[in-house]
């Protein structure tokens, strides 16, 4: 009796299941296109040079998001400067130095738990600890410290998974020729794991850009631009609302045109972040280098 798979008959249920899979994929794509299309149709007409380069002014009767863009950039840079070394360093310790045991499992469990805590709780903690206890008040620095706690698990776990994908032979070969462990990590493991690390960092940027609840409690909602050069240096100690905060405030005031304009800018930023993720991952993927 011939039992070759080429002689098997395709059952009607196979066609049904295949059709459902294609239907689910088509629905997902259509939903994404519908949301982005609606936001762009409503938002792009609102985006002008004045919209991107000025701050709201009641006297002039203008509306712009330049101050919000600046605040967003401040929070992204400060948060990454703190979270990236901590996250990558923690992952290296857990993956390369720490001995497997209860302590490592406890740290990994804590990291996973932190990544699942609602952002509003981080905002409450940040307001009480950084804002009130450390007397930073509503400021960009308070918001950056709070977001550091939020994205730290994301960077740590992505770096850990990236380090685990590096073949064990790389480690054994480097140590076998007399390289120190830190030299091996610095020159072999980190370059090999760089695509995964960069992906985690860029995904963290995406979360920073899209966060609103935690920042509403910590960074405040100010949208003014500094008037002097020194004001750009002291800006981190002042209240600063990001684009998502301004979007929320615009919706609460029924300023729907302005809200859709901000939403369109945010979507463009998200698309750029995803594009950069693909490009940088391929650029640093040493396995594809000829």
NUPA-665174 format. One line per 5 residues: number of its first residue (from 1); their letters; for each residue x, y, z of N, C-alpha, C. Coordinates in pm, 1 decimal. Atoms other than C-alpha are relative to their C-alpha. Last residue first. Example, Ala and Ser with C-alpha at 12.3 -4.5 7.8 and 13.67 -1.06 7.14 Angstrom:
% NUPA-665174
2	SA	-82.0/-119.0/-6.0/1367.0/-106.0/714.0/-77.0/109.0/73.0 ~ 89.0/-119.0/0.0/1230.0/-450.0/780.0/90.0/120.0/0.0
END
This chain:
% NUPA-665174
290	XXXXX	-79.6/92.9/81.6/2975.0/3833.5/307.1/149.4/13.0/33.0 ~ -111.9/-69.6/62.9/2786.5/3998.5/590.4/86.6/-100.9/-75.9 ~ 30.4/-22.4/140.9/2454.0/3825.6/652.0/111.5/73.5/-72.6 ~ 15.7/128.8/66.4/2554.1/3665.0/983.5/-26.6/14.8/-149.4 ~ -128.7/49.0/47.3/2690.0/4000.8/1101.3/-12.3/-132.8/-74.2
285	XXXXX	10.7/145.7/-5.0/2341.4/4147.9/1123.7/127.2/-59.9/-61.5 ~ -86.0/53.8/-104.7/2432.5/4510.4/1195.7/-7.1/-151.2/12.6 ~ -134.2/-56.3/10.6/2299.8/4653.3/869.9/95.3/-63.2/99.9 ~ -70.3/62.4/112.3/1999.1/4421.0/857.9/144.0/48.8/-9.6 ~ -15.1/142.1/-30.1/1886.2/4519.4/1206.3/75.3/-72.0/-111.8
280	XXXXX	-112.5/17.2/-90.8/1957.3/4884.6/1128.9/22.3/-145.9/35.9 ~ -125.9/-37.3/64.8/1732.1/4885.6/821.8/119.5/-28.1/89.9 ~ -34.8/95.6/105.5/1443.7/4690.2/974.7/137.2/29.7/-58.9 ~ -21.7/130.8/-61.4/1433.1/4890.2/1297.5/44.3/-102.1/-103.4 ~ -135.9/0.7/-53.9/1477.2/5215.6/1106.4/33.3/-133.4/65.2
275	XXXXX	-91.2/8.2/114.5/1163.2/5138.2/907.3/144.8/-5.0/46.9 ~ 4.7/138.1/50.1/969.3/5064.8/1226.6/93.0/-19.8/-118.7 ~ -64.1/85.7/-99.7/1083.6/5395.7/1378.8/1.5/-145.5/-47.2 ~ -144.7/-20.6/12.3/996.5/5584.2/1059.0/75.3/-90.1/97.0 ~ -41.8/65.7/123.8/646.7/5433.5/1062.0/150.5/13.2/-20.6
270	XXXXX	4.5/144.5/-23.6/602.8/5532.4/1427.8/45.2/-77.1/-124.1 ~ -114.1/33.1/-85.3/717.1/5889.0/1352.3/5.6/-150.7/25.6 ~ -119.5/-9.8/84.6/471.7/5913.0/1062.6/123.5/-38.1/80.2 ~ -2.2/118.0/85.9/194.7/5786.7/1290.1/122.1/0.0/-91.7 ~ -39.5/116.2/-80.8/282.1/6049.0/1550.9/7.0/-127.1/-84.3
265	XXXXX	-144.2/-13.5/-25.6/267.2/6328.1/1290.2/51.0/-120.5/80.1 ~ -68.7/29.7/126.4/-74.5/6204.5/1174.6/151.1/9.2/16.6 ~ 4.5/145.4/20.0/-199.0/6194.9/1534.6/71.3/-40.3/-128.6 ~ -100.8/59.7/-88.2/-82.0/6553.3/1588.8/5.1/-150.7/-20.4 ~ -130.4/-42.2/50.7/-282.8/6666.8/1285.7/112.8/-58.8/82.3
260	XXXXX	-31.7/87.6/112.8/-578.6/6458.6/1399.3/132.6/39.2/-64.6 ~ -28.3/134.3/-51.4/-574.9/6635.5/1736.1/36.5/-95.8/-113.5 ~ -135.3/-0.5/-56.7/-546.6/6979.9/1575.3/38.4/-139.0/48.9 ~ -92.5/-18.3/110.9/-852.9/6909.9/1361.1/144.9/-1.9/48.3 ~ -23.6/125.5/71.0/-1039.2/6763.3/1657.8/96.9/15.0/-116.8
255	XXXXX	-78.6/-53.9/110.6/-1010.5/7058.0/1891.1/43.6/-116.9/-88.8 ~ 74.3/13.1/126.0/-1292.3/6925.2/2112.0/70.6/68.3/-116.3 ~ 54.5/-133.5/29.3/-1116.7/7053.9/2425.5/-78.7/1.9/-130.4 ~ 85.4/-38.6/-112.9/-1062.4/6698.9/2558.6/-62.8/137.0/-20.4 ~ 124.5/76.4/7.0/-935.4/6596.5/2214.2/-94.3/39.9/112.3
250	XXXXX	76.4/-50.8/113.9/-679.4/6876.4/2214.5/-133.1/-73.1/-14.0 ~ 58.9/-128.8/-38.1/-565.2/6784.9/2565.3/-84.3/57.7/-114.1 ~ 104.8/22.9/-100.2/-514.0/6419.8/2468.5/-69.9/130.6/36.6 ~ 110.0/66.3/70.5/-320.9/6514.0/2155.9/-117.3/-23.5/93.6 ~ 70.3/-105.6/72.5/-111.0/6758.3/2358.0/-116.4/-57.5/-79.9
245	XXXXX	71.3/-79.4/-100.2/-20.2/6476.8/2597.0/-80.5/109.1/-68.6 ~ 116.4/78.6/-41.6/64.9/6249.3/2303.4/-82.0/73.9/105.7 ~ 103.1/-5.5/103.0/287.1/6521.0/2154.7/-124.3/-79.2/39.4 ~ -38.3/60.8/126.8/483.2/6558.9/2476.9/-115.1/10.3/-99.6 ~ 93.8/97.2/54.6/404.1/6802.5/2758.4/46.4/-52.2/-135.3
240	XXXXX	-4.6/12.1/145.6/692.2/6970.9/2936.2/-91.2/-109.2/-50.6 ~ 108.3/82.1/53.7/710.9/7100.1/3291.7/6.9/-2.3/-152.0 ~ 129.7/-65.1/12.1/1047.6/7241.9/3385.0/-103.2/-96.9/-55.7 ~ 51.9/-16.8/-135.7/1368.5/7085.8/3514.7/-136.2/67.1/0.0 ~ 27.7/132.9/-55.8/1458.6/6947.9/3171.4/-55.9/8.6/142.0
235	XXXXX	132.0/49.0/40.1/1420.9/7295.7/3021.8/-35.2/-132.1/66.7 ~ 80.9/15.7/-121.3/1717.4/7428.6/3218.9/-138.2/-57.5/-29.3 ~ -73.8/82.3/-95.3/1958.6/7374.4/2929.2/-82.5/-28.3/125.3 ~ -4.5/135.7/52.8/1719.3/7497.7/2659.0/73.5/-94.5/93.8 ~ 126.9/65.8/-28.0/1644.3/7803.8/2871.7/-5.5/-141.5/-53.0
230	XXXXX	-13.7/71.3/-127.1/2011.7/7897.9/2861.5/-128.0/-74.2/36.7 ~ -85.1/117.1/22.0/1967.9/7981.4/2492.6/16.8/-81.2/126.8 ~ -143.4/-28.7/3.4/1674.9/8210.4/2570.3/78.0/-127.7/-22.3 ~ -20.6/-130.4/62.6/1299.1/8209.9/2508.3/146.7/36.7/-11.7 ~ -90.4/-87.0/-76.6/1241.9/7839.7/2573.2/26.3/129.9/-75.2
225	XXXXX	-139.5/13.1/39.2/940.1/7704.9/2380.1/87.5/89.0/87.4 ~ -72.6/-119.6/40.7/602.1/7674.2/2551.1/144.7/-32.8/-37.1 ~ -31.4/10.2/142.6/397.4/7351.9/2551.4/84.5/116.8/-49.8 ~ -45.5/-127.2/55.4/350.3/7280.4/2922.6/43.5/-17.5/-145.1 ~ 58.8/-25.2/131.7/153.8/6960.7/2991.9/43.6/131.9/-62.0
220	XXXXX	86.3/-116.1/14.5/303.0/6794.9/3298.0/-44.9/21.2/-143.3 ~ -64.6/-103.9/79.9/602.8/6564.0/3303.8/-85.0/125.1/-14.5 ~ -138.1/-30.1/-37.5/495.1/6337.2/3590.8/60.0/118.5/-75.3 ~ -18.7/-12.4/-144.6/124.0/6259.1/3605.7/137.3/54.9/38.2 ~ 99.9/-96.4/-45.3/47.3/6322.1/3237.2/13.9/25.6/149.2
215	XXXXX	-54.3/-135.0/14.9/372.8/6147.4/3154.1/-98.0/106.5/45.4 ~ -105.3/-22.5/-99.3/253.3/5815.0/3296.5/52.8/142.8/-6.4 ~ 54.7/7.1/-135.9/-74.9/5825.7/3102.3/106.8/31.8/104.9 ~ 71.9/-121.8/-40.7/72.6/5950.0/2772.0/-40.7/-3.8/147.5 ~ 45.8/-0.2/-139.1/320.3/5706.4/2620.4/-68.2/132.1/35.1
210	XXXXX	142.9/23.7/-12.6/337.3/5675.6/2240.6/-55.5/7.1/141.0 ~ 75.6/-93.7/83.4/676.1/5838.0/2188.4/-150.0/-15.3/22.1 ~ -14.7/-133.6/-57.5/830.6/5651.9/2480.4/-86.2/99.4/-76.8 ~ 84.2/-6.5/-120.2/689.3/5320.6/2359.2/8.5/137.4/65.2 ~ 140.8/-0.8/38.7/830.6/5376.0/2012.0/-92.7/7.7/119.2
205	XXXXX	29.1/-135.7/46.7/1166.9/5468.2/2158.1/-146.4/11.5/-40.7 ~ 13.4/-82.4/-119.7/1162.4/5138.8/2349.1/-29.6/144.9/-36.9 ~ 133.9/27.8/-51.8/1097.4/4958.0/2020.8/-25.6/79.7/127.8 ~ 92.9/-73.7/86.5/1406.2/5134.3/1885.9/-144.5/-26.1/42.3 ~ -11.5/-143.8/-27.3/1613.5/5017.8/2182.7/-99.9/78.9/-82.7
200	XXXXX	57.6/-30.4/-130.5/1490.3/4658.1/2158.9/2.7/148.1/31.3 ~ 145.4/16.1/11.3/1560.9/4644.1/1785.1/-68.9/32.7/131.8 ~ 51.6/-120.8/65.3/1907.1/4786.0/1843.6/-151.0/-7.2/-15.4 ~ -10.7/-109.5/-95.5/1981.9/4508.3/2093.6/-58.1/127.9/-59.0 ~ 103.6/14.1/-101.4/1849.7/4240.0/1860.9/1.8/112.4/101.2
195	XXXXX	133.5/-18.3/59.6/2058.8/4363.0/1568.5/-113.0/-9.4/101.3 ~ 39.6/-138.6/21.2/2366.0/4408.1/1796.5/-135.6/17.7/-68.5 ~ 136.0/-19.6/-50.9/2383.0/4048.1/1917.9/-54.7/138.7/-29.1 ~ 87.2/103.6/56.4/2684.7/3958.4/1703.5/-144.9/19.3/41.3 ~ 21.8/-22.1/144.0/2854.6/4291.3/1778.5/-93.4/-103.1/-62.5
190	XXXXX	79.9/-119.6/23.4/2785.6/4241.7/2153.7/-16.4/32.5/-149.4 ~ 140.6/18.6/-34.2/2906.4/3882.2/2166.4/-83.9/122.7/-34.4 ~ 67.1/107.9/72.8/3232.4/3916.9/1973.5/-149.5/-6.4/30.2 ~ -38.9/7.2/141.1/3436.4/4226.5/2060.2/-74.9/-105.6/-80.9 ~ -5.4/-129.7/66.7/3292.5/4340.1/2391.8/23.6/-11.4/-149.5
185	XXXXX	133.8/-60.7/1.8/3183.2/4002.5/2527.1/-0.1/126.6/-85.1 ~ 87.5/83.0/83.3/3508.9/3831.7/2428.4/-139.6/60.3/-11.1 ~ -42.0/-25.9/138.0/3714.5/4117.2/2571.7/-86.6/-79.1/-97.1 ~ 52.7/-130.6/38.3/3510.7/4093.3/2894.1/38.8/35.4/-143.4 ~ 144.7/7.6/16.6/3576.3/3718.9/2916.1/-57.9/133.3/-44.7
180	XXXXX	70.6/-13.3/-127.4/3946.4/3751.0/2852.9/-149.6/0.9/-25.8 ~ 67.0/-128.3/-21.9/4082.4/3619.4/2525.1/-66.7/1.8/137.2 ~ -59.0/-82.1/-104.9/4327.7/3327.3/2541.9/-65.2/133.6/24.8 ~ -122.6/-60.7/52.2/4264.9/3141.3/2217.1/59.8/99.8/97.8 ~ -101.7/100.8/26.5/4017.0/2908.4/2388.1/130.0/57.6/-53.1
175	XXXXX	-66.6/32.1/-125.9/3818.2/3194.8/2535.9/112.8/-100.5/-21.2 ~ -70.2/-119.4/-48.7/3741.1/3326.4/2189.4/76.2/-29.6/128.2 ~ -113.5/-29.0/86.3/3659.0/2982.6/2047.6/80.8/118.4/49.4 ~ -105.5/100.5/-23.0/3441.9/2882.1/2341.9/123.8/30.0/-82.9 ~ -57.1/-20.7/-132.8/3238.8/3203.0/2326.7/118.8/-93.7/23.0
170	XXXXX	-67.1/-129.8/2.2/3183.8/3189.1/1952.4/69.2/25.3/133.3 ~ -134.1/18.2/56.7/3113.0/2814.8/1976.1/76.1/131.3/-7.8 ~ -93.2/27.3/-109.4/2820.0/2890.0/2208.4/142.5/-15.6/-50.5 ~ -42.1/140.4/-19.5/2633.3/3040.4/1914.8/102.5/-14.6/111.5 ~ -140.3/12.9/42.9/2491.6/3394.4/1966.7/46.7/-142.7/27.2
165	XXXXX	-4.9/48.7/138.2/2112.2/3363.0/1990.2/142.3/-14.3/-52.8 ~ 21.8/144.9/2.0/2122.3/3384.3/2370.6/6.6/-56.9/-141.7 ~ -122.9/66.2/-42.8/2277.9/3732.9/2350.2/-13.7/-152.4/-5.1 ~ -99.3/-17.5/106.1/1982.0/3859.8/2146.5/130.8/-69.4/35.3 ~ 34.6/91.5/108.5/1734.7/3709.5/2392.7/99.5/11.2/-114.0
160	XXXXX	-20.2/137.8/-43.8/1908.9/3882.6/2680.9/-27.4/-98.9/-112.8 ~ -143.8/23.2/1.6/1925.8/4212.6/2491.9/32.3/-142.3/43.2 ~ -42.6/9.3/140.1/1555.2/4198.4/2417.1/148.9/-27.2/-9.8 ~ 44.1/128.6/54.1/1478.1/4117.1/2782.4/42.2/-16.6/-145.9 ~ -69.3/112.1/-63.9/1689.4/4403.4/2917.6/-37.1/-133.2/-63.1
155	XXXXX	-137.8/3.9/49.0/1566.5/4663.5/2667.5/74.6/-120.3/57.5 ~ 2.8/25.4/143.8/1200.9/4586.1/2736.7/141.2/-11.2/-56.5 ~ 23.5/143.3/26.5/1249.8/4553.1/3112.8/2.5/-33.0/-148.0 ~ -114.7/81.1/-42.8/1413.6/4901.3/3123.8/-23.5/-149.6/-20.9 ~ -64.0/63.0/116.5/1135.3/5061.2/2918.6/119.1/-86.2/37.4
150	XXXXX	93.6/70.2/87.6/898.2/5138.2/3207.0/70.2/-75.3/-111.8 ~ 49.3/119.8/-67.3/1152.6/5224.4/3475.7/-89.2/-82.7/-91.2 ~ -113.8/91.0/-11.2/1323.1/5463.5/3236.3/-41.8/-130.9/66.5 ~ -2.1/82.4/120.6/982.9/5612.3/3157.7/119.4/-95.1/-1.5 ~ 113.1/93.3/-4.9/956.8/5730.4/3517.8/-0.5/-92.0/-121.2
145	XXXXX	-30.2/102.0/-100.7/1304.0/5884.0/3516.8/-110.9/-105.6/5.9 ~ -104.0/87.0/54.3/1225.8/6061.5/3189.3/37.2/-110.4/98.4 ~ 57.0/87.9/101.1/895.1/6198.1/3321.2/101.7/-97.2/-56.2 ~ 87.1/94.2/-71.0/1061.5/6335.0/3633.5/-62.1/-100.0/-97.5 ~ -87.7/95.1/-67.7/1335.6/6490.2/3420.2/-80.2/-104.3/77.2
140	XXXXX	-43.5/96.9/100.5/1077.1/6651.6/3190.9/88.5/-106.6/63.7 ~ -112.8/-38.9/84.3/927.8/6821.3/3494.2/31.5/-110.4/-100.2 ~ 38.6/33.4/136.9/626.7/6824.1/3724.3/111.7/48.2/-92.5 ~ 124.8/-58.3/46.6/798.1/6837.1/4061.8/-42.0/-53.3/-136.4 ~ -20.0/-38.2/139.2/1162.2/6738.9/4102.5/-125.1/61.0/-60.7
135	XXXXX	30.2/-141.2/24.3/1130.8/6741.2/4480.5/34.4/45.7/-141.9 ~ -125.2/-59.0/47.2/1298.6/6401.2/4530.6/-16.6/146.4/-39.2 ~ -107.5/36.0/-93.0/1006.0/6285.2/4747.4/133.6/62.5/-40.4 ~ 19.7/-53.9/-134.1/740.0/6479.4/4553.8/117.3/-31.5/93.3 ~ 55.2/-134.7/-4.2/815.4/6444.1/4182.3/-6.3/60.5/138.6
130	XXXXX	-88.0/-96.3/65.0/1054.1/6149.8/4178.5/-51.8/143.4/14.3 ~ -140.8/16.8/-36.4/877.7/5935.9/4438.7/88.7/108.7/-61.4 ~ -23.3/0.3/-144.2/512.8/6045.5/4437.4/149.3/-2.8/32.3 ~ 45.4/-127.0/-57.0/479.4/6148.5/4070.5/33.3/7.3/148.8 ~ -91.1/-105.8/39.3/691.0/5858.8/3949.6/-36.9/133.6/59.0
125	XXXXX	-125.0/15.9/-74.6/489.3/5606.6/4149.6/97.4/112.9/-32.1 ~ 29.7/-29.6/-140.4/158.9/5738.5/4012.2/126.6/-9.8/84.5 ~ 19.4/-143.6/-13.6/295.8/5746.1/3658.9/-26.8/40.9/143.0 ~ -132.1/-62.1/8.1/429.2/5393.2/3688.9/-11.2/151.4/17.1 ~ -61.7/27.8/-130.2/82.8/5290.1/3804.1/141.6/55.6/3.6
120	XXXXX	55.5/-96.9/-93.9/-72.4/5462.2/3500.2/57.9/-19.7/139.7 ~ -81.4/-121.2/-2.0/163.9/5265.1/3278.2/-51.8/103.0/99.4 ~ 60.2/-111.1/75.2/-4.2/4937.5/3367.2/79.5/129.0/16.7 ~ 70.1/-95.4/-87.1/240.0/4676.8/3504.0/-59.3/112.1/-84.2 ~ 145.2/16.3/8.2/320.2/4401.3/3252.8/-79.0/95.0/87.6
115	XXXXX	46.7/-28.1/136.1/681.8/4493.8/3178.7/-150.9/-11.8/-14.1 ~ -6.6/-144.2/25.5/753.7/4515.5/3551.1/-54.9/35.0/-138.0 ~ 112.0/-61.6/-71.1/635.5/4157.6/3600.3/-4.0/150.1/-24.8 ~ 121.8/30.0/74.4/870.9/4029.8/3329.6/-122.8/63.4/66.2 ~ -4.4/-74.1/126.2/1163.1/4206.8/3494.7/-126.6/-21.4/-81.3
110	XXXXX	26.9/-139.8/-31.4/1069.7/4073.6/3837.8/-4.0/84.5/-125.9 ~ 142.2/-9.9/-32.6/1048.6/3718.8/3702.6/-38.4/144.4/30.9 ~ 73.6/13.2/126.2/1389.9/3760.5/3537.3/-150.2/9.4/23.9 ~ -20.7/-123.3/76.7/1538.9/3891.0/3862.9/-78.3/-4.3/-130.5 ~ 73.4/-107.1/-66.7/1384.9/3605.8/4063.0/12.1/131.6/-76.1
105	XXXXX	142.6/20.2/28.8/1504.8/3346.1/3812.8/-84.4/109.5/63.0 ~ 21.2/-33.5/140.8/1856.4/3489.5/3833.0/-146.7/-14.9/-36.5 ~ -16.7/-144.6/15.8/1849.9/3485.2/4212.6/-27.3/43.3/-143.2 ~ 118.8/-70.9/-46.6/1702.9/3135.5/4230.2/10.5/150.1/-22.7 ~ 49.0/34.8/-132.5/1973.5/2977.6/4018.9/-119.7/84.8/36.8
100	XXXXX	143.0/34.7/-0.2/2175.3/3003.3/3702.5/-43.3/-46.2/138.2 ~ 19.9/144.5/2.6/2515.4/3161.1/3782.7/-149.5/-31.3/4.2 ~ 76.1/58.6/-111.8/2538.1/3527.6/3693.6/-15.6/-150.2/-18.1 ~ -74.2/5.0/-126.3/2818.2/3631.0/3458.3/-75.1/-72.6/111.9 ~ -139.4/42.2/12.5/2713.2/3584.7/3095.6/72.0/-20.0/133.0
95	XXXXX	-22.8/102.4/101.0/2334.5/3603.0/3063.6/142.2/-57.4/2.7 ~ 88.1/115.0/-16.6/2231.8/3784.7/3379.7/36.8/-113.4/-94.1 ~ -24.4/66.3/-128.5/2532.2/4016.5/3379.1/-83.2/-126.5/14.0 ~ -131.9/64.6/7.2/2508.3/4093.8/3007.8/30.2/-73.7/130.0 ~ 13.1/119.6/83.4/2133.6/4158.9/3038.8/132.7/-74.6/-9.8
90	XXXXX	72.0/102.1/-76.2/2185.3/4395.8/3331.3/-11.4/-129.4/-78.4 ~ -88.7/51.5/-104.4/2451.1/4587.9/3138.4/-66.2/-108.9/82.4 ~ -98.9/85.9/64.9/2224.8/4619.7/2832.2/94.3/-60.7/103.3 ~ 64.6/117.4/57.1/1935.9/4748.9/3042.3/98.3/-95.9/-63.3 ~ 50.6/85.9/-106.3/2138.8/4983.9/3261.3/-58.8/-129.1/-55.9
85	XXXXX	-111.2/64.9/-72.0/2342.0/5125.1/2972.2/-48.1/-95.7/109.1 ~ -77.8/89.0/87.4/2022.7/5174.3/2763.0/120.5/-62.6/70.7 ~ 51.3/136.7/6.8/1795.0/5306.6/3039.3/87.9/-93.7/-82.5 ~ 1.3/69.0/-129.1/1979.1/5621.9/3142.3/-31.5/-148.3/-16.4 ~ -132.3/-13.8/-60.2/2083.9/5772.7/2809.6/8.6/-72.5/134.4
80	XXXXX	-90.1/98.7/59.6/1765.5/5630.4/2657.0/139.8/7.9/59.2 ~ 40.8/135.2/-39.5/1542.4/5821.6/2898.9/95.4/-105.4/-55.0 ~ -35.0/20.0/-141.4/1732.0/6147.3/2856.1/-32.9/-141.9/44.0 ~ -145.9/0.6/-17.4/1721.9/6130.9/2474.7/38.5/-31.0/145.2 ~ -58.7/115.8/68.3/1355.7/6030.2/2443.4/149.1/-10.0/30.8
75	XXXXX	33.4/119.4/-77.8/1238.5/6280.1/2709.2/60.0/-125.2/-63.3 ~ -69.5/-3.0/-128.6/1418.8/6571.4/2545.7/-23.0/-130.2/76.5 ~ -140.6/30.3/27.6/1292.8/6474.6/2200.1/81.6/-1.6/128.9 ~ -8.6/142.0/32.8/933.1/6464.0/2325.1/144.6/-41.8/-25.2 ~ 13.7/74.3/-125.7/971.0/6803.8/2489.3/12.1/-150.8/-23.3
70	XXXXX	-123.0/-17.9/-76.6/1101.9/6951.6/2162.7/-4.5/-78.7/130.8 ~ -103.3/79.5/67.8/811.2/6802.6/1966.5/131.8/8.8/76.2 ~ 25.6/140.3/-31.7/567.4/6941.6/2223.6/101.8/-92.3/-66.8 ~ -37.9/24.2/-139.2/719.8/7288.5/2198.6/-19.7/-144.3/39.9 ~ -146.1/-3.1/-8.5/700.7/7280.2/1818.7/47.5/-27.8/142.1
65	XXXXX	-46.3/104.4/-91.3/336.8/7167.3/1829.3/152.1/-0.9/12.3 ~ -114.0/76.2/48.6/158.8/7463.1/1674.5/48.0/-98.3/105.6 ~ -19.1/125.6/-73.0/-167.6/7654.6/1703.4/115.6/-75.5/-62.9 ~ -64.8/108.7/72.4/-216.7/8015.7/1606.8/11.1/-123.3/88.6 ~ 102.7/89.4/51.7/-455.8/8288.1/1722.5/55.6/-114.8/-80.5
60	XXXXX	-13.3/9.3/145.3/-178.1/8542.9/1753.8/-106.7/-88.4/-63.1 ~ -5.1/-135.9/55.1/-282.6/8641.3/2106.7/4.6/-3.2/-152.6 ~ 135.7/-56.1/-2.8/-390.5/8291.0/2205.3/-3.1/137.5/-63.6 ~ 3.2/-139.0/-45.1/-58.7/8145.0/2095.4/-143.1/51.9/-7.9 ~ 132.6/-62.4/-3.4/12.6/7774.0/2053.5/5.9/141.6/57.2
55	XXXXX	74.0/43.2/-118.9/381.6/7702.0/1982.7/-136.8/67.2/0.0 ~ 45.1/-101.8/-95.6/539.5/7732.1/1639.5/-68.1/-64.8/118.8 ~ -110.0/-85.0/-46.8/751.8/7518.7/1404.7/-41.8/107.6/100.4 ~ -114.7/75.2/-50.3/538.5/7215.8/1312.2/105.6/86.9/67.8 ~ 45.4/100.2/-96.4/198.7/7384.2/1272.0/117.8/-71.0/65.8
50	XXXXX	32.7/-71.9/-123.9/360.3/7684.7/1102.8/-42.4/-97.1/109.5 ~ -126.5/-40.4/-59.1/519.3/7456.7/844.4/-22.2/73.1/131.2 ~ -66.2/-106.3/74.7/179.8/7302.9/782.2/134.0/30.8/67.0 ~ -144.9/-10.0/-19.7/7.2/6984.3/895.7/57.7/104.3/-93.8 ~ -28.1/-90.4/-112.8/-370.1/7032.3/920.3/150.0/25.0/18.2
45	XXXXX	32.0/-139.8/34.5/-439.6/6888.4/572.5/31.1/99.7/111.4 ~ -99.8/-60.8/88.3/-243.5/6577.0/680.5/-36.6/142.0/-43.4 ~ -110.2/-70.0/-64.1/-468.0/6501.0/978.0/95.6/71.9/-92.0 ~ 40.5/-108.1/-89.0/-814.7/6406.4/854.8/117.0/86.2/47.2 ~ 95.6/-83.6/74.4/-705.6/6202.7/552.5/-44.6/119.2/85.0
40	XXXXX	-73.6/-82.2/96.4/-399.8/6076.3/741.9/-93.9/92.6/-78.2 ~ -79.4/-100.0/-72.6/-604.5/5959.9/1040.7/72.9/91.3/-97.1 ~ 92.0/-98.0/-58.5/-864.2/5788.9/819.9/76.7/110.9/71.9 ~ 59.0/-82.1/105.8/-598.3/5618.1/608.6/-90.9/108.4/56.1 ~ -100.1/-95.1/46.6/-402.6/5500.1/910.3/-55.7/91.9/-107.4
35	XXXXX	-34.6/-92.0/-108.6/-709.0/5344.8/1069.8/98.8/105.6/-47.8 ~ 114.7/-85.0/-29.3/-842.4/5194.4/746.4/33.3/103.0/108.1 ~ 13.0/-99.1/107.4/-502.5/5062.6/634.5/-114.4/96.6/28.1 ~ -112.8/-93.2/-9.4/-446.3/4892.3/969.4/-11.6/110.2/-105.1 ~ 20.4/-81.3/-120.1/-794.9/4738.1/968.2/110.7/104.0/14.8
30	XXXXX	104.7/-97.9/29.0/-754.5/4622.6/608.3/-24.8/91.8/118.6 ~ -56.1/-102.0/90.4/-421.9/4456.5/687.5/-102.3/109.0/-27.1 ~ -101.5/-74.9/-73.6/-565.0/4274.2/988.7/57.4/112.6/-84.4 ~ 69.5/-86.5/-95.7/-877.6/4171.8/797.3/99.3/86.8/77.5 ~ 58.4/-111.4/74.8/-669.8/4039.8/506.7/-71.3/97.9/92.7
25	XXXXX	-109.4/-87.9/43.6/-459.2/3828.2/741.6/-54.2/121.5/-73.9 ~ -52.6/-67.7/-119.2/-769.0/3687.7/913.7/111.9/96.7/-37.2 ~ 99.2/-99.9/-41.0/-929.8/3613.3/577.3/48.6/78.2/121.3 ~ -12.0/-114.8/90.2/-616.0/3440.5/452.2/-97.1/111.0/37.6 ~ -131.1/-61.5/-26.3/-616.1/3217.7/760.0/19.5/122.8/-88.2
20	XXXXX	10.6/-77.3/-124.0/-990.2/3153.1/727.2/131.4/70.4/34.1 ~ 77.3/-121.0/27.7/-945.8/3050.0/361.5/-13.2/88.4/123.5 ~ -87.0/-89.4/76.5/-667.8/2808.7/455.5/-71.4/131.4/-31.7 ~ -99.2/-54.1/-92.6/-890.0/2656.2/723.7/93.3/97.7/-70.9 ~ 69.1/-92.4/-90.5/-1179.4/2615.5/478.4/99.9/67.2/94.7
15	XXXXX	29.7/-121.5/75.1/-955.4/2465.7/210.8/-66.0/104.5/90.1 ~ -127.4/-68.2/23.8/-814.9/2217.5/460.7/-21.4/130.5/-76.0 ~ -31.9/-79.3/-118.6/-1169.1/2132.8/578.4/133.0/72.8/-13.8 ~ 66.8/-131.5/6.9/-1253.1/2028.2/223.0/31.6/88.4/120.3 ~ 135.5/0.2/-51.0/-992.8/1750.8/249.6/-63.0/138.3/-10.8
10	XXXXX	23.7/-120.7/-79.9/-685.8/1739.9/29.8/-146.8/3.4/40.1 ~ 101.9/-91.1/51.8/-625.2/1385.1/-83.5/-17.8/118.8/93.7 ~ 104.3/-38.8/-93.8/-303.1/1212.5/5.3/-96.7/98.6/-64.8 ~ 125.3/66.2/35.9/-112.9/1058.0/-284.4/-113.5/37.7/94.6 ~ 46.8/-57.0/126.3/179.7/1300.5/-259.6/-133.6/-60.4/-44.8
5	XXXXX	79.3/-121.4/-29.1/216.0/1213.5/109.4/-52.9/63.2/-128.2 ~ -72.5/-123.8/27.3/324.3/866.2/8.3/-90.8/120.9/24.6 ~ 39.7/-99.5/-100.0/135.5/584.4/179.4/72.9/131.8/-19.3 ~ -79.5/-121.9/12.3/139.2/336.2/-109.0/-51.2/105.3/96.8 ~ 84.1/-119.4/0.0/0.0/0.0/0.0/87.9/124.8/0.0
END
